[in-house]
């Protein structure tokens, strides 16, 4: 018999499957009927108590957020379906379960079914239910649940890592408004892409910034502010299901750059010579004086021709970049891409044949200036493929999960503007208008350096604090990712502020208003990027958090970490317990376990101390830890409130395009 705890726990939270938990469940336990049926009188009393739930209003001290409900759901799912060791059903556990039963109106039948299956006595639970109903117990004690985990199942402590963050202050994708009135070229971009659906509004906003960055001349490409020095090129990473607008965006870029005399290349090969180019050796016939009879003589000499590759183009387009990001034989090309996307001036390509000398004519070297659009479908990626190699730090990500589109989506395609008389003429006019706007912006750049208003720094620091907090004050995986990219995130805010100043006001003078509007757009970018990280990247993104040279060491450190042994104050693991764990993991005897322990201590991997005459503590050395917790500087920041404050400030009615 399989017990599905979803049948009696309230709320829409998804169930934790056996594959997720790694725990044995009721489906793989030998479920024989209880040898001793629970006393009928006791069950009648239990039933009478639970009937009171509909009549008694208990004011619990704490109401749980949806994230906390999810954590509790997972915990009680494991508790009710796992074959627990002897003694694990203790009073602390049943007391908290009693709170949970009453708070969530759990069905008596289900409780009885599980208790009979697990051969547990109902008396203790009944007593705690009476305590809760009397009002003497008013809240679930998470600390007691964690202590229970430490003793009986340390791996479950992981469930409670995200318990304390206040999700009411977390900005989610469903909250985003995608304001466009501050982007003067948005309407032309919208019209020319011909993409149907509100879900693509963000992509079209990104395309506005991308196109403006594509007209930046070399002389204006680098912006310096304080110790920050950024490159205004803008690389897009579109993670869309098949048939979801990547082609529309790519075709607009190709048409527009062609009309403006720029080169856009769609890559079909990732070979490094296609990307960088090659110095080709050719023979040419040159004059070599005259003969006795006055006839011109000729000779053949070597000529080196620099055949530059796609990296010399203005735009590189990749319809499906997964092979470039993941396949081992693309490592060299992938590294060239990562170098080419570094800051302009620090990204030199250098190539010469082995037989070449140091003669400049025989060497191919240049600084790539291309923009790029990377497309892929919403696959799952390993963290080392696109994060730890630095790819995601260099791009702006737009992510659309695969969804079931409503009939109205397909119906709207028949209502497309193509049925309007003169549609194609209007489209050409709109494309020409977009090209003219970009050309005019380019003209402004050729005559003006980048400068900043007096209040720029103050506003920039304030906005970045909120931007960073959107990731740090979040769930563990998103928090870890934020710490990996926070330097680049600050660069992106400066980049977007400059591009917006040019786009919105045709100026290279960047004000606090530009920063705030760029912050709104970048915050939306980052929220979507965090969703992509959470849903499509394998791994915790914590560089391992606790390190080990092999699987056994890693298991040993995980034991300490999951037991809370991360400092002298939190550790309850004794030296003896740790050495016993070494014996278990290494399958060795006591003497060797002691030697392994001493090696860890000598190499400063662990710390320990004696406590009194009969006890001790051991914990992970501080330099071995990369814990990812929200900083106190961000814990009191309400990102959602800041976002809506600025949305209201710069609402459509308050904005003039060229204010």
C-alpha positions in Angstrom: 0.0 0.0 0.0 1.4 3.4 -1.0 0.4 6.3 1.2 0.2 9.7 -0.6 0.5 12.4 2.0 -1.0 14.8 -0.5 -4.4 13.3 0.1 -4.6 14.8 3.5 -2.3 17.8 3.7 -3.9 21.0 2.7 -2.6 23.4 0.0 -1.3 23.0 -3.5 2.3 22.2 -2.6 3.8 19.5 -4.8 4.8 16.2 -3.3 8.3 15.1 -2.6 8.9 11.9 -4.5 11.0 9.0 -3.3 13.5 9.9 -6.0 13.8 13.4 -4.6 14.3 12.3 -1.0 16.4 9.2 -1.3 14.4 7.7 1.6 12.5 4.5 1.8 8.8 5.0 1.5 5.7 3.0 2.4 5.7 1.5 -1.0 9.0 -0.4 -0.4 8.4 -1.4 3.2 7.0 -4.8 4.1 3.6 -3.5 5.2 2.0 -6.2 7.2 -1.1 -5.5 9.3 -0.5 -4.3 12.8 0.0 -7.2 15.1 -1.8 -5.3 17.8 -4.7 -3.2 16.7 -4.9 0.2 18.3 -7.4 0.1 21.1 -10.9 1.0 19.9 -11.7 3.1 22.9 -8.5 5.1 22.4 -9.4 5.7 18.7 -12.9 6.9 19.7 -11.3 9.4 22.1 -8.9 10.5 19.4 -11.8 10.9 16.9 -13.8 13.0 19.4 -10.8 15.3 19.9 -10.3 15.8 16.1 -14.0 16.6 15.7 -13.4 19.7 17.8 -11.1 21.1 15.1 -14.1 22.3 13.2 -15.5 24.1 16.2 -12.4 25.5 17.9 -10.5 28.4 16.6 -6.9 28.3 17.7 -4.8 31.4 17.2 -1.5 30.0 16.3 1.5 32.2 17.0 3.0 31.8 13.5 1.4 31.5 10.1 3.6 30.0 7.5 4.7 31.3 4.1 4.3 29.2 1.0 8.0 28.3 1.2 7.7 27.3 4.8 4.6 25.2 4.0 6.6 23.5 1.3 9.4 22.7 3.7 7.0 21.3 6.3 5.2 19.3 3.7 8.4 17.7 2.6 9.4 17.0 6.2 6.1 15.4 7.2 5.9 13.5 3.9 9.2 11.8 4.8 8.1 11.3 8.5 4.9 9.6 7.5 6.3 7.3 4.8 9.7 6.3 6.1 10.5 3.4 8.2 12.0 5.2 11.1 14.6 3.7 13.6 13.7 2.7 17.1 13.2 5.7 19.4 12.7 8.1 16.5 9.0 8.6 17.4 9.7 10.8 20.4 7.6 13.4 22.2 9.1 16.4 20.4 8.3 15.0 17.0 4.7 14.0 18.0 4.1 17.3 19.7 4.9 19.2 16.5 2.9 16.8 14.4 -0.1 17.5 16.6 0.3 21.2 15.9 0.5 20.4 12.2 -2.6 18.1 12.3 -4.8 20.7 13.8 -3.4 23.7 11.8 -4.0 21.8 8.6 -7.2 19.9 9.5 -5.7 16.5 8.6 -8.1 13.7 8.1 -8.5 11.2 11.0 -8.7 8.3 8.6 -5.4 9.0 7.1 -3.7 9.5 10.5 -5.1 6.2 11.7 -4.1 4.4 8.5 -0.5 5.5 8.7 -0.2 4.9 12.5 -1.5 1.4 12.0 0.8 0.7 9.1 3.8 2.0 11.0 2.7 0.2 14.2 2.9 3.4 16.2 0.9 3.9 19.4 -1.6 6.7 19.3 -1.6 7.6 23.0 1.3 10.1 22.8 -0.1 11.9 19.8 -3.6 12.1 21.5 -2.1 13.8 24.5 -0.3 16.4 22.5 -3.4 17.1 20.5 -5.3 17.9 23.7 -2.4 20.2 24.7 -2.7 22.1 21.4 -6.5 22.4 21.7 -6.2 23.7 25.2 -4.0 26.6 24.0 -1.0 25.6 26.0 0.9 24.9 22.8 0.5 27.6 20.2 3.1 27.1 17.5 5.2 24.5 15.7 8.8 24.5 17.0 11.2 24.2 14.0 14.2 24.1 16.2 12.9 20.9 17.7 12.4 19.4 14.3 16.0 20.3 13.3 17.4 18.8 16.5 15.4 15.6 15.7 17.0 15.6 12.2 20.5 16.0 13.7 20.0 12.9 15.8 18.0 10.6 13.5 18.5 11.8 9.9 21.1 14.7 9.5 20.4 14.9 5.7 17.0 16.3 6.4 18.5 19.4 7.9 18.9 20.6 4.3 15.1 21.0 4.1 15.2 23.9 6.5 18.0 26.0 4.9 15.5 28.4 3.4 13.2 28.6 6.4 13.8 32.2 7.6 13.7 34.4 4.5 10.6 36.5 4.1 9.1 35.8 0.7 6.7 38.7 0.9 9.7 40.9 0.1 10.9 38.7 -2.8 10.2 39.9 -6.3 8.9 37.1 -8.6 8.3 37.0 -12.3 4.6 37.2 -11.8 5.1 40.7 -10.2 7.0 42.2 -13.1 5.3 44.9 -15.2 7.8 45.2 -18.1 7.2 49.0 -18.5 8.2 50.1 -22.0 7.3 53.8 -22.2 10.9 54.9 -21.4 12.2 53.1 -24.5 11.7 55.3 -27.6 12.5 52.5 -30.1 10.3 49.9 -28.4 7.2 50.4 -30.7 9.3 50.0 -33.8 11.0 46.9 -32.4 7.6 45.5 -31.4 6.2 46.2 -34.9 9.1 44.7 -36.8 9.5 41.5 -34.8 5.9 40.6 -35.3 6.0 38.4 -32.1 2.6 37.6 -30.6 2.2 37.3 -26.8 2.8 39.2 -23.6 5.4 36.7 -22.6 7.8 38.2 -25.3 7.6 41.8 -24.0 10.8 41.2 -22.0 12.6 39.9 -25.1 11.7 43.0 -27.1 12.9 45.2 -24.3 16.2 43.4 -24.3 16.4 43.8 -28.1 16.1 47.6 -27.7 19.2 47.7 -25.6 20.9 45.2 -27.9 20.3 47.2 -31.0 21.5 50.4 -29.4 24.7 48.7 -28.2 25.3 47.5 -31.8 25.7 51.1 -33.1 28.3 52.1 -30.5 31.5 53.2 -32.3 34.9 52.0 -31.1 35.7 55.4 -29.6 32.8 55.2 -27.2 32.7 51.5 -26.4 34.5 51.7 -23.1 33.0 53.6 -20.2 34.9 54.3 -17.0 33.4 55.3 -13.7 35.6 55.1 -10.5 37.3 51.7 -10.5 34.7 50.3 -12.9 35.6 50.0 -16.6 32.9 48.4 -18.8 32.4 47.4 -22.4 29.0 48.5 -23.8 28.6 45.5 -26.1 25.4 43.5 -25.2 25.3 39.7 -25.6 21.8 38.1 -25.4 21.1 34.5 -24.4 17.6 33.5 -25.4 16.4 30.2 -23.8 13.1 29.5 -25.6 11.1 26.4 -26.6 11.1 25.6 -30.3 9.0 27.9 -32.4 9.1 30.7 -29.8 10.3 33.9 -31.6 14.1 33.4 -31.8 13.8 33.4 -35.6 11.8 36.7 -35.6 14.4 38.4 -33.5 17.3 37.1 -35.6 15.6 38.1 -38.9 15.0 41.7 -37.6 18.7 42.0 -36.6 19.8 40.7 -40.0 17.5 43.1 -42.0 18.3 46.1 -39.9 22.1 45.7 -40.0 22.0 45.0 -43.7 20.2 48.3 -44.3 22.8 50.1 -42.1 25.7 48.5 -43.9 26.7 46.2 -41.1 27.5 42.5 -41.3 25.5 39.9 -39.4 26.6 36.3 -39.6 24.6 33.2 -38.7 27.0 30.6 -37.6 26.8 27.1 -39.0 30.3 26.0 -37.9 32.1 26.5 -34.6 35.6 25.7 -35.9 38.2 28.1 -34.6 39.4 29.0 -38.1 35.9 29.9 -39.0 35.7 32.2 -36.0 39.2 33.8 -36.0 40.4 33.3 -39.5 43.7 32.3 -40.9 46.8 33.7 -42.5 47.0 32.1 -45.9 50.3 31.7 -47.8 50.0 32.4 -51.5 52.6 32.9 -54.3 52.5 36.0 -56.4 54.4 37.1 -59.5 56.4 40.2 -59.1 58.8 42.1 -61.4 62.4 41.1 -61.0 64.3 43.6 -63.2 64.9 43.4 -67.0 66.9 41.0 -69.1 69.7 41.9 -71.6 67.2 42.3 -74.3 65.1 44.7 -72.2 62.4 42.2 -71.4 60.9 42.4 -67.9 61.8 39.5 -65.7 59.5 38.0 -63.0 59.8 35.9 -60.0 57.4 34.2 -57.5 57.5 35.4 -53.9 55.5 34.4 -50.8 52.5 36.6 -49.9 50.6 36.3 -46.6 46.9 37.1 -46.9 45.0 37.8 -43.6 41.6 36.0 -44.1 39.7 37.3 -41.0 36.9 35.1 -39.6 33.4 35.7 -38.3 34.7 37.5 -35.2 35.3 40.5 -37.4 31.6 40.7 -38.1 29.3 43.3 -36.4 26.9 40.6 -35.2 27.1 36.9 -34.7 23.9 34.8 -34.5 23.7 31.3 -33.1 20.3 29.6 -33.5 21.2 26.6 -31.3 24.3 27.2 -29.1 24.0 24.1 -26.9 26.8 22.2 -28.8 29.1 25.2 -28.3 28.4 25.3 -24.6 28.5 21.6 -23.8 30.5 19.5 -26.2 34.0 18.6 -25.3 35.4 18.9 -28.9 34.2 22.5 -28.9 36.4 23.5 -25.9 38.9 25.5 -28.0 36.1 27.4 -29.8 34.2 28.0 -26.6 37.3 29.5 -25.0 37.8 31.8 -28.0 34.2 33.0 -27.6 34.7 33.6 -23.9 37.8 35.6 -24.6 36.2 37.6 -27.4 33.3 38.6 -25.1 35.7 40.0 -22.5 36.1 43.8 -22.3 37.0 45.3 -25.6 40.8 46.0 -25.6 41.5 43.0 -23.3 40.1 40.4 -25.8 42.8 40.2 -28.4 42.7 37.3 -30.9 46.2 36.1 -31.9 47.0 33.5 -34.4 49.9 32.4 -36.6 51.0 29.3 -38.3 53.8 27.3 -36.7 56.0 28.0 -39.7 55.5 31.8 -39.4 58.0 34.2 -38.1 57.3 37.2 -35.9 56.8 39.4 -38.9 53.5 41.3 -38.4 52.5 40.4 -42.0 52.5 36.7 -41.1 50.4 37.1 -37.9 46.6 37.6 -37.5 45.7 39.7 -34.5 42.7 41.9 -33.7 40.2 42.9 -31.0 36.7 41.5 -31.8 33.9 44.1 -31.6 30.9 41.9 -32.4 27.6 41.7 -30.6 26.1 38.2 -30.3 22.7 36.6 -30.0 22.9 33.0 -28.5 19.8 30.9 -28.8 18.9 27.5 -27.3 16.0 25.5 -26.1 15.2 25.1 -22.4 17.5 22.2 -21.7 19.0 21.5 -18.4 22.7 22.4 -18.1 25.4 21.5 -15.7 26.8 24.4 -13.7 30.4 23.9 -15.1 29.1 24.2 -18.7 27.7 27.8 -18.6 28.3 29.3 -15.1 31.7 28.3 -13.8 33.3 28.8 -17.2 32.0 32.4 -17.1 29.5 32.3 -20.0 26.4 33.5 -18.0 28.4 36.3 -16.5 28.9 37.8 -20.0 25.3 37.5 -21.3 21.8 38.8 -20.5 19.4 35.8 -20.3 15.8 35.6 -21.3 14.1 32.4 -20.3 10.7 31.1 -21.3 9.7 27.6 -19.9 7.8 25.4 -22.1 4.1 25.9 -21.5 0.8 24.9 -23.0 -0.4 27.8 -25.1 -4.1 28.6 -25.1 -6.2 28.5 -28.3 -6.3 32.3 -28.3 -2.6 32.3 -29.1 -3.1 30.4 -32.3 -6.3 32.3 -33.2 -4.4 35.6 -32.9 -2.0 34.6 -35.7 -5.0 34.9 -38.1 -5.5 38.4 -36.9 -1.9 39.4 -37.8 -1.2 42.8 -39.3 -0.2 41.1 -42.6 -3.9 41.2 -43.6 -3.9 45.0 -43.5 -3.7 46.8 -46.8 -0.3 48.3 -47.2 1.2 46.3 -44.3 4.5 45.6 -46.0 5.0 49.3 -47.0 4.4 50.2 -43.4 6.8 47.6 -42.2 9.5 48.9 -44.5 8.8 52.5 -43.3 9.0 51.3 -39.7 12.3 49.5 -40.3 13.7 52.6 -42.0 12.6 54.7 -39.1 14.3 52.4 -36.6 17.5 52.5 -38.7 17.3 56.3 -38.8 16.9 56.5 -35.0 19.9 54.3 -34.5 22.0 56.2 -37.0 21.1 59.5 -35.2 22.2 58.0 -31.8 25.5 56.9 -33.4 26.0 60.5 -34.5 25.7 61.8 -31.0 28.3 59.3 -29.8 30.9 60.4 -32.3 31.0 63.9 -30.7 30.5 63.4 -27.0 32.4 61.6 -24.2 30.5 59.8 -21.4 29.8 62.1 -18.4 27.8 61.7 -15.2 25.5 63.9 -13.1 26.6 64.9 -9.6 24.0 62.6 -7.9 24.8 59.6 -10.2 27.0 57.8 -7.7 24.5 58.0 -4.8 21.6 56.7 -6.9 23.8 54.0 -8.5 24.9 52.7 -5.1 21.3 52.6 -3.8 19.9 50.8 -6.8 22.7 48.2 -6.9 22.1 47.5 -3.2 18.5 46.5 -4.1 19.5 44.7 -7.2 22.1 42.5 -5.3 19.6 41.9 -2.5 17.1 40.5 -5.0 19.4 37.5 -5.3 21.1 37.4 -1.9 17.9 37.6 0.1 16.4 34.6 -1.7 16.5 30.8 -1.7 19.9 29.1 -1.4 20.6 28.3 -5.0 19.7 31.8 -6.2 21.7 33.2 -3.4 24.8 31.2 -4.4 24.4 32.3 -8.0 24.2 35.9 -7.0 27.5 35.7 -5.2 29.1 34.2 -8.3 27.9 37.1 -10.6 27.6 40.2 -8.3 30.6 42.0 -9.8 29.3 41.5 -13.3 25.8 42.5 -12.1 27.2 45.9 -11.0 28.9 46.3 -14.4 25.6 45.5 -16.2 23.8 48.3 -14.2 26.4 50.8 -15.4 26.1 49.5 -19.0 22.3 49.6 -19.0 22.3 53.1 -17.6 24.6 54.4 -20.3 22.7 52.7 -23.1 19.4 54.0 -21.7 20.8 57.6 -21.6 21.7 57.3 -25.2 18.4 55.7 -26.3 16.0 57.8 -24.2 17.6 61.3 -24.3 20.1 61.0 -27.2 22.9 62.0 -24.8 26.0 60.6 -23.3 25.3 62.5 -20.0 24.0 59.9 -17.5 21.7 61.0 -14.7 20.1 59.4 -11.7 16.9 59.0 -13.6 18.7 56.9 -16.2 20.1 54.7 -13.4 16.7 54.2 -11.8 15.0 53.3 -15.1 17.9 51.0 -16.0 17.6 49.4 -12.6 14.0 48.6 -13.2 14.9 46.9 -16.5 17.9 45.1 -15.1 16.0 43.9 -12.0 13.5 42.3 -14.4 16.4 40.7 -16.3 17.9 39.3 -13.1 14.6 37.9 -11.7 14.1 35.9 -15.0 17.8 34.9 -15.0 17.4 33.6 -11.4 14.4 31.5 -12.5 16.5 30.0 -15.3 19.2 29.2 -12.8 16.8 27.6 -10.3 15.0 25.5 -12.9 17.5 24.6 -15.6 21.0 24.4 -13.9 22.1 21.2 -12.1 24.0 21.8 -8.9 23.9 24.1 -5.8 26.4 26.6 -7.4 28.3 26.8 -4.1 31.8 25.6 -5.3 31.0 22.5 -3.3 30.6 24.5 0.0 32.4 21.7 1.8 35.4 20.3 0.1 36.9 16.9 -0.1 39.7 15.4 -2.2 37.6 12.2 -2.9 34.2 10.8 -2.4 34.9 9.5 1.1 36.3 12.9 2.3 33.3 14.7 0.8 30.9 12.3 2.5 32.7 12.9 5.8 32.6 16.7 5.5 28.9 16.5 4.5 28.3 14.5 7.7 29.8 17.4 9.7 28.0 20.1 7.7 24.6 18.3 7.9 25.1 17.8 11.6 25.5 21.5 12.1 29.2 21.2 12.9 30.3 24.4 11.3 31.6 26.2 14.4 32.5 25.5 18.0 29.2 27.0 19.1 27.0 24.9 16.8 28.8 21.6 16.8 27.4 18.7 18.8 29.7 16.1 17.1 32.3 14.7 19.4 35.7 13.5 18.4 34.7 10.0 19.2 31.6 10.2 17.0 33.6 11.7 14.2 36.2 8.9 14.4 33.4 6.3 14.4 32.1 8.0 11.3 35.6 7.7 9.7 35.6 4.0 10.6 32.2 3.6 8.9 33.0 5.5 5.7 36.5 4.2 5.2 35.6 0.7 6.5 38.7 0.7 8.7 39.7 0.0 12.2 40.1 2.4 15.2 43.9 3.0 14.8 43.6 4.0 11.2 40.5 6.1 11.9 42.6 8.0 14.4 45.4 8.5 11.9 42.9 9.9 9.3 41.5 12.2 12.0 44.9 13.5 12.9 45.7 14.1 9.2 42.6 16.3 8.8 43.6 18.2 12.0 47.2 18.6 10.8 46.0 19.9 7.4 43.7 22.4 9.1 40.6 20.9 7.5 38.8 20.5 10.9 39.0 22.1 14.3 38.3 20.5 17.6 38.5 21.0 21.4 37.9 19.2 24.6 34.9 20.3 26.7 35.5 19.4 30.3 36.8 16.0 31.3 34.4 13.8 29.4 33.3 15.5 26.2 34.7 17.1 23.1 33.6 18.9 19.8 34.8 18.8 16.3 33.8 21.0 13.4 34.7 22.1 9.9 37.6 24.7 9.7 36.4 28.1 8.8 38.5 28.4 5.7 36.9 25.3 4.3 33.5 26.9 4.2 31.8 29.0 1.6 28.4 29.5 3.3 25.9 31.4 1.3 23.6 33.4 3.7 22.0 36.7 3.2 24.1 39.5 4.7 22.7 41.6 7.5 23.1 44.6 5.1 20.4 43.1 2.8 18.1 41.5 5.3 16.0 44.6 5.9 15.6 45.6 2.2 12.2 45.2 0.6 13.1 44.7 -3.1 9.5 44.3 -4.2 8.5 47.6 -2.5 11.4 49.4 -4.2 10.4 48.0 -7.6 6.8 49.2 -7.4 7.9 52.6 -5.9 9.9 53.3 -9.1 7.3 51.8 -11.4 4.8 54.3 -9.9 7.3 57.1 -10.2 8.0 56.4 -13.8 4.5 55.3 -14.9 3.5 56.1 -18.5 1.6 59.2 -17.5 4.7 60.6 -15.8 7.2 60.0 -18.6 8.1 62.1 -21.6 10.4 60.4 -24.0 12.8 63.3 -24.3 12.4 64.9 -21.0 
